[in-house]
Amino acid sequence: MSKYTMFGQLKAQPGKRDELAKMMLESSETLQGMEGCIFYILNESVNEPDVLWIMELWESAEAHAASLKDEKVRAVIEQCKPLIAGVSAVPVRPIGGKGL
C-alpha cells in the first residue's frame, strides 16, 4: 500500500493547549483541497492537559512532504510556533482496515 500515515504529538506551552487547538482548527481550511491529503484529524489527549495528537493520512509520503513546503501550511506553522513546547512524530505504514 502506498498510503502514508503520521501520528504527531504537539505539546503546548503550559495552559495553552486550547488556544493552540483553536488556532489550528481555524486554519484547517488550509488543508481543504490539499493535494494528496485524505484526512487530518486533531485530537486532544485525555490524560495529558497540554498535549494534542494529530492523525494524518496521505496518498503518499511525497504528498505529505510537499504539503510542508506549501506557503499556507508554513504560515500556519509559524503562527502556532509560540504556543508549542514540543513536537514528536511517528510515521507508520497502513496495511488495511476500514476507510482505506
C-alpha positions in Angstrom: 0.0 0.0 0.0 1.4 3.4 -1.0 -0.6 5.4 1.6 1.4 7.4 4.2 0.2 7.9 7.8 1.7 10.1 10.5 0.8 10.3 14.2 2.1 13.6 15.5 2.2 14.9 19.1 2.2 18.6 19.9 2.9 19.6 23.4 1.5 23.1 24.0 3.1 25.6 26.3 1.5 25.1 29.8 -2.1 26.0 29.8 -2.1 26.9 26.0 -3.5 23.7 24.5 -7.0 25.0 23.9 -5.6 28.2 22.3 -3.3 26.1 20.1 -6.1 23.8 19.1 -8.4 26.7 18.3 -5.7 28.3 16.1 -5.0 25.1 14.3 -8.7 24.3 13.7 -9.4 27.9 12.5 -6.7 27.4 9.9 -7.7 23.9 9.0 -9.2 25.2 5.7 -5.6 25.4 4.6 -5.8 21.6 4.2 -9.1 21.7 2.4 -8.3 20.7 -1.2 -4.6 20.0 -0.3 -3.3 17.6 -2.9 -3.0 14.1 -1.5 -4.4 14.7 1.9 -7.1 12.1 2.7 -7.6 13.1 6.4 -6.0 15.3 9.0 -7.6 15.0 12.5 -6.7 17.0 15.5 -7.3 15.2 18.9 -6.8 16.3 22.5 -5.2 14.0 24.9 -7.5 12.7 27.7 -4.6 12.2 30.2 -2.2 15.0 29.3 -3.6 18.5 29.6 -1.1 20.2 27.3 -1.0 17.5 24.5 -2.6 17.4 21.1 -2.4 14.4 18.8 -2.6 14.7 15.0 -3.7 11.7 12.8 -2.8 12.2 9.1 -3.4 10.0 6.1 -1.9 11.0 2.8 -1.8 9.4 -0.7 1.9 9.1 -0.4 5.0 10.3 1.6 5.8 12.6 -1.2 2.3 14.3 -0.9 3.0 14.8 2.8 6.4 16.3 2.2 5.1 18.6 -0.5 2.4 19.9 2.0 5.2 21.0 4.4 6.5 23.3 1.6 3.2 24.9 0.9 3.2 28.7 1.7 -0.2 28.5 3.6 0.9 25.5 5.7 4.2 27.2 6.5 2.3 30.3 7.6 0.1 28.2 10.0 3.2 26.5 11.4 4.9 29.9 12.1 1.7 31.3 13.6 1.4 28.3 16.0 5.1 28.1 17.0 5.0 30.4 20.0 2.3 28.1 21.6 4.3 24.9 21.0 6.6 23.5 23.7 7.5 20.3 21.9 6.8 18.2 18.8 7.2 14.5 18.0 6.0 12.4 15.2 5.7 8.7 14.4 5.4 7.7 10.8 3.6 4.4 10.3 2.5 2.4 7.3 -1.1 1.5 6.9 -1.7 -2.1 5.9 -5.5 -2.3 5.8 -8.8 -1.7 7.6 -12.0 0.2 7.3 -11.6 3.5 5.4 -8.6 2.5 3.3 
